[in-house]
Amino acid sequence: MATGRDGEEPLLSADHGAGSSGQEAAEEQAAAAGSSEGGEEATLAGSPHEQSVPGSSPCLPPERSALSRQASLTGLPPLPPPKGRSTFVIKTAGWFITTLLLGILAVGGLVLLAFGPPPAGAAPAARTGAALAMLPAVGNASQRLVVYSGQGQSGFLFKDVHTYDLKTNEWRKVKNKDLEAAARSQQLQPPPQPPPQLPPQQQQQRWRASLPWGRRKPTPEPPQPCARWKAASAQLAGGLGLLVHGGDSPTKEGPLFRNDTWLLRFPDLRWQQASSGGGGTEGQEQPGPKARRSHSLVSYQDAEGRQLLLLFGGRRDDGLLLNDVWQGAVDSSGGNFSVAWTLLSDPQAGVGQGPAPLPRRGHVAVMWSSPEGPKMVVHGGRSEVYGSFTDVWLFDPNTTRWQPLAPTTAVQPAPRDHHGGALWAGHLFIFGGRFGTVEEALRPIGDRWLFDLQSRQWRQLPVRGMSPLPRFLFGYAQYTPTGGGADRFVLFGGQTGASCKLNDVWQLSLDSNLWQQVSQPYFTSKRCERLFG
């Protein structure tokens, strides 16, 4: 037990009642003896002689114990403020902290000016091979980007639908309950009106008993396409919706290539399968194009205003590359949806005349309203034998003939596949892709090129300001901003170097050739975050 300087037991234990534990007393005694002031307390309170003579000692009054010393110190004058070196150190530290905070605020402001505020809501996971479309503005609502499907960093295939509001900078995932709202509203009938001949109380009781809420069967889950990637997609004219065809889906036996056709109707974002589509029963081939992936799909309207599709190329599940062209007539009248397919050209089957592009996958296809009528423009792609292409072809659906567009100058972009493209002011615009032969490591590309369809000349666009990371297998779309102005080329996700997948959004003004980052990437692996974050 700790003692005072005079060898006597301190009077600290006198303040504890008989019920206090020995351990608590020992801890307090050890705390008192461990400090220099505590030792003084033990000495002052431990001499009974000094306590017997009131007023003869400058120590604590006899009626107060050592534990009350802290209270007695409250009457002492306050310590003077630190002077000299300590004051200088405090001022320097305050100045440094203030400068650091101001610097952080300034850097944050510059980041917000350069990249905009971070998006609200849950952004889609990083992915490749997603389908992209622009939801038109309706009423007070702004234009929204629609993202569907794709393959994640770990190889997981998605079937989710996300929207991104370009005005509020907000992501939103479309849930099944949102898709069920339209079906539920159609099934619900207005509750019967109370019969007027009954008293009011009986009318209310009968009316409540007739409500169908309690006995209504649950609404079945609305139909939607299965998870997939590398599907072909096209946005139909008139804001009808996003059309998706084929792609690669996972099964227990392995990947399954599909040839079903689905329409994501705008603006309620409700899925509807084409009556002539397939994919309902695995292994059964449906009328129309063969099951495939990495093909292209474009939409246009003929002189009579009909919604038409052109499907070209792709790869079958047995590895065979295709170069056939199918035309689809879309019928969406009366709330129905069907596509009637017609084969226009298939050199491998002896259908069609004249030259044709080699079979390929991962190419770009856009529609061009030429003076002679609508034509499909095809660029690039990949062959398992020849590697990537950089050729340009025109297909006329009226004559069902192909026409090569050989460049008139030696300057042309590098061969590539799984890139993006758009048609603007009589020019074919391309961005990104990957380059390399089958034996080489595929390298992502980030350059931009314009091809004049009349003069057949390539021109590389210079880099101005910020630009997205080189990438391939990204989703892309073309749209006209609300209120007019030059068309925009918008992209989402894709894959960059080191097999890192992205989920950022960029848009390019095809007039000013300036990129704008709309949404920043959020990497799903620490390695990708370390390399590109």
Disulfide bonds with the S-S distance in Angstrom:
Cys500-Cys528 2.09
